[in-house]
Every structure is written in C-alpha cells, then in structure tokens.
Amino acid sequence: MPTLKNFVAVDWRAGKDCIYFFFKDSNTYSRFDIGDNQVLPHHPTAITAQHWGNFHEHANNLRFGFTTTGFSPDDVTDSKFDLDILWLFYYDGNVPSVCIYNQNKDAPIKSLPIEFTFWHILLPYFDRIIAGSWWEGWNEVGRDLQLRFILNDGNSLHLKWKKRPVSGALTVELTGEVDIKQVPITASSWPGLEPYKHRIITAAQNDRTFADSYLYIFLTDNEYIAYNMEKNRVQHGPLKVDHDTWPGLLRS
C-alpha cells in the first residue's frame, strides 16, 4: 500500500465541497469530492497550467493552504459576500509567498510575497506552519475572524482579527487590530490531539452546513484524525487511510 508523505491538503468550497491533495514528490494532485466520498477518476494527475494557472510552477514548494469565504483583496470586483478564496502559501525561492486563487472563477488572481499582504504577521512562523484553517465566525457580520495554524513542532497559532460591518452591505472588512498567540498543543487547547502532535503532516477542513465542521488531520503511517471544530475536540481517530475511508486517495 502506498505511503502518504510530503503532501498538502487544502479545502475547496465553490461548487461541490472537496479537498485537493498536492503530492509534491510527483508534482501531481488528487481531488476528493466530499459528497461523493471518492477521488475523481484518473486522479492523481499532473499539476499543469491548464488546471492551476500560473500557480502550477510553485506547487512543489507549497507549504499549506485554506479557503475563506466573504472577504478578498480590494482589487477583486466579485461580490465579497459569497466569494471563496483559496490561499496557497509557498516559497518562491527563499521568499514566503501566497497565491490568491478565485474558486468562483477557478483561476489565480495574483501571487505576491506575504510581507506585502495582511498575512505578513505569519512571517516569524512561516517555515514551521504545516496547516491552516478558518475556525469560527467567518460568515457572521460583526464577529471576529479566527483562524488556527498547526506548526511542525507541537505548537499552534491562534489568530484573531477584529472585523466591522460594511455600511449597507452583507459583508465585513478587517480592521488593523489583530491578536496572534502561539499555543502549545495540549490536552486542554486541542483535546485528544496531543499524543499525535509530532506526527501531523497536513490538515484540511470539511465545512459542513447542517452538522459540525471537521478538520481532517493527516498523520504519518497513513492515519488521520477527524477533529470536531465546533466542539473543539477529537471526534474520532486515529483511523487508517485506506480504500474504505478515503476511496481513491492511495491510487498511484
């Protein structure tokens, strides 16, 4: 059975909810459709400009990525209320960078060093981050934007931006107020995850509308954990990644 290693999982919300898996050693990717509970036929497939635009040349340097809904760079003309953006963080040479990917149009918007974006606060931690996820309150006008990032040394980052409603619009904008804390992964901060904190490879969110959202955390030895984000605890796992739990993911 193939061993999953050196890969990055990211969530996708436009259209069918799915998770993309980028396999950096082979420069290929697989799409796992959550509703259909399977990887698309003929995947994994090559990462090319046809599928990923100009991001394809950076995919083998991808470190982590995640989706947000409801805000975007100022120069994007789409409605921000329901705009899904995939943020793909990577090294361009030695420069921490981000590709801003418009899921609604299935095309990159632009790529630039993160020091010139509001993600510059991640720079001191960038080479330790292995996963990131929106956490709560994103789509609710007036609530703070909260994200969590998992680091490769048994720690995590809890990040919170203050938000304010935009007058006359069903959207919000970020203020300059931000709180970022490094939080060790312990029995109280991430209940149930501590024994596995040094085995984490990557993670991606399943943002469920009528049930609790899960963060799927992938471990070494072809195992994964389903972390309940609303209840803030491990829901189940670790379980084996196999042809029953993730059909098609181990396909070579």
TORKOL-4160 file (C-alpha; in steps of 0.2 Angstrom, whole numbers, padded with zeros to 4 digits, m for minus):
252
<pt num="1" X="0000" Y="0000" Z="0000"/>
<pt num="2" X="0007" Y="0017" Z="m0005"/>
<pt num="3" X="0013" Y="0028" Z="0010"/>
<pt num="4" X="0006" Y="0046" Z="0010"/>
<pt num="5" X="0020" Y="0058" Z="0014"/>
<pt num="6" X="0026" Y="0075" Z="0008"/>
<pt num="7" X="0009" Y="0081" Z="0003"/>
<pt num="8" X="m0003" Y="0096" Z="0007"/>
<pt num="9" X="m0022" Y="0095" Z="0009"/>
<pt num="10" X="m0032" Y="0111" Z="0006"/>
<pt num="11" X="m0051" Y="0113" Z="0006"/>
<pt num="12" X="m0062" Y="0120" Z="m0008"/>
<pt num="13" X="m0080" Y="0127" Z="m0006"/>
<pt num="14" X="m0086" Y="0133" Z="m0023"/>
<pt num="15" X="m0097" Y="0121" Z="m0031"/>
<pt num="16" X="m0095" Y="0104" Z="m0024"/>
<pt num="17" X="m0086" Y="0104" Z="m0007"/>
<pt num="18" X="m0070" Y="0094" Z="m0010"/>
<pt num="19" X="m0052" Y="0093" Z="m0003"/>
<pt num="20" X="m0037" Y="0094" Z="m0015"/>
<pt num="21" X="m0021" Y="0084" Z="m0011"/>
<pt num="22" X="m0005" Y="0090" Z="m0018"/>
<pt num="23" X="0008" Y="0077" Z="m0019"/>
<pt num="24" X="0025" Y="0087" Z="m0020"/>
<pt num="25" X="0037" Y="0072" Z="m0024"/>
<pt num="26" X="0027" Y="0068" Z="m0040"/>
<pt num="27" X="0020" Y="0085" Z="m0044"/>
<pt num="28" X="0003" Y="0078" Z="m0045"/>
<pt num="29" X="m0014" Y="0081" Z="m0036"/>
<pt num="30" X="m0030" Y="0072" Z="m0032"/>
<pt num="31" X="m0047" Y="0079" Z="m0030"/>
<pt num="32" X="m0058" Y="0071" Z="m0016"/>
<pt num="33" X="m0076" Y="0075" Z="m0018"/>
<pt num="34" X="m0084" Y="0075" Z="m0001"/>
<pt num="35" X="m0102" Y="0072" Z="m0006"/>
<pt num="36" X="m0097" Y="0058" Z="m0017"/>
<pt num="37" X="m0084" Y="0051" Z="m0005"/>
<pt num="38" X="m0071" Y="0047" Z="m0018"/>
<pt num="39" X="m0057" Y="0054" Z="m0028"/>
<pt num="40" X="m0061" Y="0059" Z="m0046"/>
<pt num="41" X="m0057" Y="0045" Z="m0059"/>
<pt num="42" X="m0040" Y="0047" Z="m0067"/>
<pt num="43" X="m0033" Y="0056" Z="m0052"/>
<pt num="44" X="m0019" Y="0059" Z="m0046"/>
<pt num="45" X="m0015" Y="0069" Z="m0062"/>
<pt num="46" X="m0001" Y="0081" Z="m0066"/>
<pt num="47" X="m0001" Y="0099" Z="m0059"/>
<pt num="48" X="m0002" Y="0109" Z="m0075"/>
<pt num="49" X="m0006" Y="0127" Z="m0080"/>
<pt num="50" X="m0022" Y="0121" Z="m0088"/>
<pt num="51" X="m0028" Y="0116" Z="m0071"/>
<pt num="52" X="m0020" Y="0128" Z="m0059"/>
<pt num="53" X="m0014" Y="0143" Z="m0070"/>
<pt num="54" X="0002" Y="0151" Z="m0066"/>
<pt num="55" X="0002" Y="0143" Z="m0048"/>
<pt num="56" X="0007" Y="0126" Z="m0056"/>
<pt num="57" X="0026" Y="0131" Z="m0056"/>
<pt num="58" X="0026" Y="0134" Z="m0037"/>
<pt num="59" X="0015" Y="0119" Z="m0032"/>
<pt num="60" X="0030" Y="0108" Z="m0027"/>
<pt num="61" X="0035" Y="0122" Z="m0015"/>
<pt num="62" X="0018" Y="0123" Z="m0007"/>
<pt num="63" X="0018" Y="0123" Z="0012"/>
<pt num="64" X="m0001" Y="0125" Z="0017"/>
<pt num="65" X="m0017" Y="0132" Z="0011"/>
<pt num="66" X="m0035" Y="0135" Z="0016"/>
<pt num="67" X="m0051" Y="0143" Z="0010"/>
<pt num="68" X="m0060" Y="0159" Z="0016"/>
<pt num="69" X="m0077" Y="0165" Z="0011"/>
<pt num="70" X="m0083" Y="0183" Z="0012"/>
<pt num="71" X="m0068" Y="0193" Z="0010"/>
<pt num="72" X="m0055" Y="0196" Z="m0003"/>
<pt num="73" X="m0041" Y="0208" Z="m0009"/>
<pt num="74" X="m0048" Y="0225" Z="m0013"/>
<pt num="75" X="m0045" Y="0225" Z="m0031"/>
<pt num="76" X="m0056" Y="0210" Z="m0034"/>
<pt num="77" X="m0073" Y="0215" Z="m0042"/>
<pt num="78" X="m0083" Y="0200" Z="m0037"/>
<pt num="79" X="m0096" Y="0201" Z="m0023"/>
<pt num="80" X="m0086" Y="0198" Z="m0007"/>
<pt num="81" X="m0101" Y="0191" Z="0002"/>
<pt num="82" X="m0100" Y="0174" Z="m0006"/>
<pt num="83" X="m0083" Y="0174" Z="m0014"/>
<pt num="84" X="m0072" Y="0159" Z="m0010"/>
<pt num="85" X="m0054" Y="0162" Z="m0010"/>
<pt num="86" X="m0041" Y="0148" Z="m0009"/>
<pt num="87" X="m0025" Y="0155" Z="m0001"/>
<pt num="88" X="m0010" Y="0145" Z="m0006"/>
<pt num="89" X="0006" Y="0148" Z="0004"/>
<pt num="90" X="0023" Y="0143" Z="m0003"/>
<pt num="91" X="0041" Y="0148" Z="m0005"/>
<pt num="92" X="0046" Y="0157" Z="m0021"/>
<pt num="93" X="0065" Y="0154" Z="m0020"/>
<pt num="94" X="0068" Y="0159" Z="m0002"/>
<pt num="95" X="0053" Y="0171" Z="m0001"/>
<pt num="96" X="0037" Y="0167" Z="0008"/>
<pt num="97" X="0023" Y="0170" Z="m0004"/>
<pt num="98" X="0005" Y="0167" Z="m0007"/>
<pt num="99" X="m0006" Y="0164" Z="m0022"/>
<pt num="100" X="m0023" Y="0171" Z="m0021"/>
<pt num="101" X="m0035" Y="0159" Z="m0030"/>
<pt num="102" X="m0053" Y="0163" Z="m0035"/>
<pt num="103" X="m0063" Y="0147" Z="m0033"/>
<pt num="104" X="m0078" Y="0155" Z="m0041"/>
<pt num="105" X="m0068" Y="0158" Z="m0057"/>
<pt num="106" X="m0056" Y="0143" Z="m0055"/>
<pt num="107" X="m0041" Y="0154" Z="m0058"/>
<pt num="108" X="m0027" Y="0163" Z="m0049"/>
<pt num="109" X="m0030" Y="0181" Z="m0045"/>
<pt num="110" X="m0012" Y="0185" Z="m0042"/>
<pt num="111" X="0004" Y="0180" Z="m0032"/>
<pt num="112" X="0015" Y="0190" Z="m0021"/>
<pt num="113" X="0026" Y="0190" Z="m0006"/>
<pt num="114" X="0016" Y="0189" Z="0010"/>
<pt num="115" X="0026" Y="0203" Z="0018"/>
<pt num="116" X="0016" Y="0215" Z="0006"/>
<pt num="117" X="m0001" Y="0207" Z="0012"/>
<pt num="118" X="m0011" Y="0206" Z="0028"/>
<pt num="119" X="m0003" Y="0189" Z="0031"/>
<pt num="120" X="0014" Y="0197" Z="0035"/>
<pt num="121" X="0010" Y="0193" Z="0053"/>
<pt num="122" X="0014" Y="0175" Z="0049"/>
<pt num="123" X="0032" Y="0178" Z="0044"/>
<pt num="124" X="0040" Y="0174" Z="0060"/>
<pt num="125" X="0031" Y="0157" Z="0060"/>
<pt num="126" X="0031" Y="0153" Z="0041"/>
<pt num="127" X="0043" Y="0139" Z="0040"/>
<pt num="128" X="0035" Y="0130" Z="0054"/>
<pt num="129" X="0017" Y="0131" Z="0048"/>
<pt num="130" X="0010" Y="0114" Z="0040"/>
<pt num="131" X="m0008" Y="0118" Z="0040"/>
<pt num="132" X="m0021" Y="0132" Z="0042"/>
<pt num="133" X="m0040" Y="0134" Z="0044"/>
<pt num="134" X="m0054" Y="0146" Z="0046"/>
<pt num="135" X="m0061" Y="0142" Z="0063"/>
<pt num="136" X="m0077" Y="0151" Z="0068"/>
<pt num="137" X="m0087" Y="0167" Z="0065"/>
<pt num="138" X="m0081" Y="0170" Z="0047"/>
<pt num="139" X="m0098" Y="0172" Z="0039"/>
<pt num="140" X="m0106" Y="0181" Z="0053"/>
<pt num="141" X="m0106" Y="0200" Z="0051"/>
<pt num="142" X="m0098" Y="0209" Z="0066"/>
<pt num="143" X="m0089" Y="0194" Z="0073"/>
<pt num="144" X="m0070" Y="0192" Z="0073"/>
<pt num="145" X="m0061" Y="0182" Z="0060"/>
<pt num="146" X="m0052" Y="0167" Z="0069"/>
<pt num="147" X="m0040" Y="0155" Z="0061"/>
<pt num="148" X="m0029" Y="0142" Z="0068"/>
<pt num="149" X="m0012" Y="0136" Z="0061"/>
<pt num="150" X="m0003" Y="0120" Z="0066"/>
<pt num="151" X="0015" Y="0120" Z="0067"/>
<pt num="152" X="0028" Y="0106" Z="0065"/>
<pt num="153" X="0035" Y="0107" Z="0082"/>
<pt num="154" X="0020" Y="0103" Z="0093"/>
<pt num="155" X="0013" Y="0121" Z="0094"/>
<pt num="156" X="m0001" Y="0130" Z="0085"/>
<pt num="157" X="m0006" Y="0148" Z="0082"/>
<pt num="158" X="m0022" Y="0156" Z="0086"/>
<pt num="159" X="m0025" Y="0171" Z="0076"/>
<pt num="160" X="m0040" Y="0183" Z="0078"/>
<pt num="161" X="m0044" Y="0199" Z="0068"/>
<pt num="162" X="m0056" Y="0212" Z="0073"/>
<pt num="163" X="m0070" Y="0214" Z="0060"/>
<pt num="164" X="m0083" Y="0228" Z="0057"/>
<pt num="165" X="m0098" Y="0228" Z="0046"/>
<pt num="166" X="m0098" Y="0237" Z="0029"/>
<pt num="167" X="m0112" Y="0250" Z="0029"/>
<pt num="168" X="m0126" Y="0244" Z="0018"/>
<pt num="169" X="m0118" Y="0228" Z="0013"/>
<pt num="170" X="m0119" Y="0210" Z="0018"/>
<pt num="171" X="m0100" Y="0209" Z="0021"/>
<pt num="172" X="m0087" Y="0214" Z="0033"/>
<pt num="173" X="m0069" Y="0221" Z="0032"/>
<pt num="174" X="m0054" Y="0218" Z="0043"/>
<pt num="175" X="m0048" Y="0231" Z="0055"/>
<pt num="176" X="m0030" Y="0234" Z="0059"/>
<pt num="177" X="m0032" Y="0225" Z="0076"/>
<pt num="178" X="m0025" Y="0208" Z="0077"/>
<pt num="179" X="m0021" Y="0196" Z="0090"/>
<pt num="180" X="m0009" Y="0181" Z="0087"/>
<pt num="181" X="m0004" Y="0169" Z="0100"/>
<pt num="182" X="0007" Y="0153" Z="0100"/>
<pt num="183" X="m0002" Y="0140" Z="0109"/>
<pt num="184" X="0006" Y="0123" Z="0113"/>
<pt num="185" X="m0005" Y="0108" Z="0108"/>
<pt num="186" X="m0010" Y="0101" Z="0124"/>
<pt num="187" X="m0025" Y="0091" Z="0132"/>
<pt num="188" X="m0034" Y="0107" Z="0136"/>
<pt num="189" X="m0030" Y="0118" Z="0120"/>
<pt num="190" X="m0033" Y="0103" Z="0107"/>
<pt num="191" X="m0042" Y="0090" Z="0117"/>
<pt num="192" X="m0037" Y="0072" Z="0111"/>
<pt num="193" X="m0023" Y="0078" Z="0098"/>
<pt num="194" X="m0008" Y="0080" Z="0110"/>
<pt num="195" X="m0002" Y="0062" Z="0108"/>
<pt num="196" X="m0001" Y="0064" Z="0089"/>
<pt num="197" X="0006" Y="0082" Z="0088"/>
<pt num="198" X="0023" Y="0077" Z="0081"/>
<pt num="199" X="0015" Y="0066" Z="0068"/>
<pt num="200" X="0005" Y="0079" Z="0059"/>
<pt num="201" X="0008" Y="0081" Z="0040"/>
<pt num="202" X="m0006" Y="0092" Z="0034"/>
<pt num="203" X="m0024" Y="0096" Z="0038"/>
<pt num="204" X="m0040" Y="0102" Z="0028"/>
<pt num="205" X="m0057" Y="0107" Z="0033"/>
<pt num="206" X="m0074" Y="0099" Z="0029"/>
<pt num="207" X="m0085" Y="0114" Z="0032"/>
<pt num="208" X="m0102" Y="0106" Z="0034"/>
<pt num="209" X="m0118" Y="0117" Z="0034"/>
<pt num="210" X="m0130" Y="0106" Z="0044"/>
<pt num="211" X="m0118" Y="0097" Z="0055"/>
<pt num="212" X="m0102" Y="0101" Z="0065"/>
<pt num="213" X="m0087" Y="0105" Z="0054"/>
<pt num="214" X="m0072" Y="0094" Z="0054"/>
<pt num="215" X="m0054" Y="0097" Z="0052"/>
<pt num="216" X="m0046" Y="0081" Z="0044"/>
<pt num="217" X="m0028" Y="0080" Z="0051"/>
<pt num="218" X="m0017" Y="0068" Z="0042"/>
<pt num="219" X="m0003" Y="0059" Z="0051"/>
<pt num="220" X="0012" Y="0048" Z="0047"/>
<pt num="221" X="0009" Y="0030" Z="0045"/>
<pt num="222" X="m0006" Y="0033" Z="0034"/>
<pt num="223" X="m0018" Y="0038" Z="0048"/>
<pt num="224" X="m0029" Y="0053" Z="0050"/>
<pt num="225" X="m0040" Y="0061" Z="0064"/>
<pt num="226" X="m0057" Y="0070" Z="0062"/>
<pt num="227" X="m0056" Y="0085" Z="0074"/>
<pt num="228" X="m0073" Y="0092" Z="0078"/>
<pt num="229" X="m0071" Y="0111" Z="0076"/>
<pt num="230" X="m0087" Y="0116" Z="0085"/>
<pt num="231" X="m0084" Y="0105" Z="0100"/>
<pt num="232" X="m0065" Y="0108" Z="0100"/>
<pt num="233" X="m0060" Y="0090" Z="0102"/>
<pt num="234" X="m0055" Y="0075" Z="0093"/>
<pt num="235" X="m0071" Y="0067" Z="0086"/>
<pt num="236" X="m0063" Y="0050" Z="0081"/>
<pt num="237" X="m0046" Y="0043" Z="0076"/>
<pt num="238" X="m0033" Y="0040" Z="0073"/>
<pt num="239" X="m0040" Y="0029" Z="0059"/>
<pt num="240" X="m0032" Y="0021" Z="0044"/>
<pt num="241" X="m0032" Y="0030" Z="0027"/>
<pt num="242" X="m0037" Y="0016" Z="0016"/>
<pt num="243" X="m0048" Y="0012" Z="0001"/>
<pt num="244" X="m0064" Y="0012" Z="0013"/>
<pt num="245" X="m0061" Y="0028" Z="0022"/>
<pt num="246" X="m0053" Y="0038" Z="0008"/>
<pt num="247" X="m0058" Y="0029" Z="m0008"/>
<pt num="248" X="m0045" Y="0033" Z="m0022"/>
<pt num="249" X="m0033" Y="0043" Z="m0011"/>
<pt num="250" X="m0020" Y="0029" Z="m0011"/>
<pt num="251" X="m0021" Y="0027" Z="m0030"/>
<pt num="252" X="m0005" Y="0029" Z="m0039"/>
